[in-house]
């Protein structure tokens, strides 16, 4: 499944668990010798919500949250008959997320997610720059200075504004941000071009995955950073390589709302032997 091109392999673990999801994530995410994806997402039982999400990046590292992924979970559980509710809750490593599903003819066409409060305290993100918050701080990456604003939406993000996103060589720039000494847990980096007060373009380098077509928590971080730097209104459309997301940073209630699509690419069976080798799909 994918949300704006950010694709993961989703596994129903409501009754059967995967014993080594980190290794499986690496195996199935290889686009040349496997199915190919940005990672692996498990749909599991929860004691505190309707469902629980476990998310793994393509390198096997576990992520705390995935905005595009949680929308796809909503589509999966509704369309595959795990629930008949159009309002559900999903437990994640960064707390419980509440989702509203827009359903037409039995299909989920849009999902609106309450992504919760942005974390701005540098020590909680974590980042080693800034004072009480990190807004417009200068960061030198491989000899070039960038103005970064750091926000956590369950995952840590560094947002920097650029004149043109199309000309960026992210495969060269991204790793310098991801592994910078200022980010002890590595970082996801969003490069943002302002179109007007209600629209921005964004490209993202995700820790553990490289450049992806979209990042939901990253788009949320961009909405917050835009407001903190007085670049846009509170409600904006974020244009990503894989599609558009509608974001609303509700400062009064200290939460970020994200609305976007979720799509099924294909379904099937993965047979994995005891050494976690792919046998077929």
Helices and strands as residue ranges (DSSP letters): E 2-3, E 6-7, E 9-13, H 21-28, E 39-44, E 51-57, E 62-63, H 67-79, E 87-92, E 95-104, E 107-114, H 122-125, E 137-141, E 144-152, E 156-161, H 170-178, E 188-196, E 199-206, E 210-212, H 216-228, E 235-240, E 243-250, E 255-260, E 271-272, E 278-280
